[in-house]
């Protein structure tokens, strides 16, 4: 079997038909859903990274720290 043949035999599965219920990945996915992602989102809000997308954004407190990659963090 060549690589090209292997590619043709693969068919995509809709994400709605995928579940993780094993003892390794399922708990990690649940922790990400309940804890990690909400925490990271709150940190993006708290540090002004989400607000920086507002056209009228003004830095609330002057800072000597320049976040040169701040706009890529939410991505």
Secondary structure, DSSP 8 states (H G I E B T S, - for coil): --HHHHHHH-----GGG----STTHHHHHHHIIIIIHHHHHHHHHHTTTTGGGSTT---SS--S---TTTTTTT-
